[in-house]
Each structure stands twice: as structure tokens, then as C-alpha cells.
């Protein structure tokens, strides 16, 4: 099954000065799917920005054998890494910027 992990990245500390907001998605193949409450780990995640992402919503499309997984930051106060640098690190590990329309499909 294709698992589409969806992550919204924004900064509380940089919000007024830069207002960087990115919707990112990473698609993986997996024999099991995450469930609400699970904590997702990924090589692109950085402990200088947060301490993990919790699954908050899972939408399954059995006809397409796909699963959309919305992730929620557990901690926002750890922003020792700038948002742009964090997004670049995520992209270097297979995450890509997407539009809300692409996620809604």
C-alpha cells in the first residue's frame, strides 16, 4: 500500500518576519499503515526543530490501495533550526512540497 505522509511546516518564531509555510508529503510503500496516536520517525526529521510527529488522521482509499496520513507536531518550541534549513533537510530525505489541491485528490 502507498502511504502518503503529510506534514505542514511553519515557524512560530519566524512567522512574522519570514512567514514560511510549507505543505510537504513523502510517499512510501509499506505492508502496514500508521494509526492515530502513532509517533512517526523519519531521517529527515530534526530534533532541533521538534521531538517527533504524531499521526492525527488516517484516510484510506482501498480502491487505489493508498493511505493519507496527517502528522501533527508534538513540540513547536524547539526551533533551534531555521524553517528554511529544516525544509531543505526534509527535501533531501524524500519529502516534497505539494499544494493543498494535490493532497485533496
C-alpha positions as CSV (number, residue, x, y, z in Angstrom):
1,X,0.0,0.0,0.0
2,X,1.2,3.5,-0.8
3,X,1.4,5.6,2.4
4,X,1.4,9.4,1.9
5,X,2.8,11.2,4.9
6,X,1.6,14.8,5.1
7,X,3.3,17.4,7.1
8,X,2.7,21.2,7.4
9,X,5.8,23.1,8.4
10,X,5.6,26.6,9.8
11,X,7.5,28.6,12.4
12,X,6.2,30.3,15.5
13,X,9.4,32.3,15.9
14,X,9.9,33.2,12.3
15,X,6.2,33.7,11.4
16,X,6.1,37.5,11.5
17,X,9.5,38.1,9.8
18,X,9.5,35.4,7.1
19,X,6.1,33.7,7.2
20,X,7.5,30.5,5.7
21,X,4.8,27.8,5.4
22,X,5.2,24.6,3.5
23,X,3.0,21.6,3.0
24,X,5.2,18.6,2.4
25,X,4.5,15.0,1.5
26,X,6.5,11.8,1.4
27,X,5.2,8.6,-0.2
28,X,6.4,5.2,0.9
29,X,5.4,1.6,0.2
30,X,4.5,-0.3,3.3
31,X,2.7,-3.5,4.3
32,X,1.3,-1.8,7.4
33,X,-0.3,1.6,7.9
34,X,0.1,4.0,10.7
35,X,-2.8,4.5,13.2
36,X,-3.9,7.7,15.0
37,X,-1.6,8.3,18.0
38,X,1.4,6.6,16.5
39,X,4.7,8.6,16.5
40,X,6.4,8.7,13.1
41,X,10.2,8.9,12.8
42,X,12.0,9.8,9.6
43,X,15.6,10.5,8.7
44,X,14.5,14.0,7.5
45,X,13.1,14.9,10.9
46,X,15.5,17.0,13.1
47,X,15.4,17.2,16.9
48,X,16.5,20.8,16.7
49,X,13.0,21.7,15.3
50,X,10.7,19.3,17.1
51,X,10.7,16.0,19.1
52,X,8.5,13.8,16.8
53,X,5.3,13.8,14.8
54,X,2.1,12.2,15.9
55,X,-0.4,10.7,13.5
56,X,-3.6,12.7,13.9
57,X,-5.7,11.5,10.9
58,X,-5.6,8.5,8.6
59,X,-7.6,8.3,5.4
60,X,-7.7,5.0,3.5
61,X,-8.6,4.6,-0.2
62,X,-8.9,0.8,-0.7
63,X,-9.8,1.2,-4.4
64,X,-6.4,2.9,-5.0
65,X,-4.5,1.0,-2.3
66,X,-3.5,4.3,-0.8
67,X,-3.4,5.8,2.7
68,X,-3.1,9.5,3.6
69,X,-1.5,10.2,7.0
70,X,-1.7,13.7,8.5
71,X,1.1,14.4,11.0
72,X,0.9,16.9,13.9
73,X,4.0,18.4,15.6
74,X,4.3,17.4,19.2
75,X,6.5,20.4,20.2
76,X,6.8,23.8,18.5
77,X,9.1,25.5,21.0
78,X,12.3,23.7,19.9
79,X,13.0,25.8,16.8
80,X,16.8,25.9,17.1
81,X,17.0,25.2,13.4
82,X,15.6,27.7,10.9
83,X,12.5,26.8,8.9
84,X,14.2,27.0,5.5
85,X,17.1,24.8,6.7
86,X,14.6,22.3,8.1
87,X,12.5,22.2,4.8
88,X,15.8,21.7,2.9
89,X,16.7,18.7,5.1
90,X,13.2,17.2,4.7
91,X,13.5,17.5,0.9
92,X,17.0,15.9,1.0
93,X,15.3,12.9,2.6
94,X,12.5,12.4,0.1
95,X,9.8,14.9,1.2
96,X,8.4,17.2,-1.5
97,X,6.4,20.4,-1.4
98,X,2.8,19.9,-2.5
99,X,-0.3,22.0,-2.9
100,X,-3.5,21.6,-0.9
101,X,-5.3,20.6,-4.1
102,X,-2.8,17.7,-4.7
103,X,-3.4,16.4,-1.1
104,X,-7.2,16.7,-1.5
105,X,-7.3,14.4,-4.5
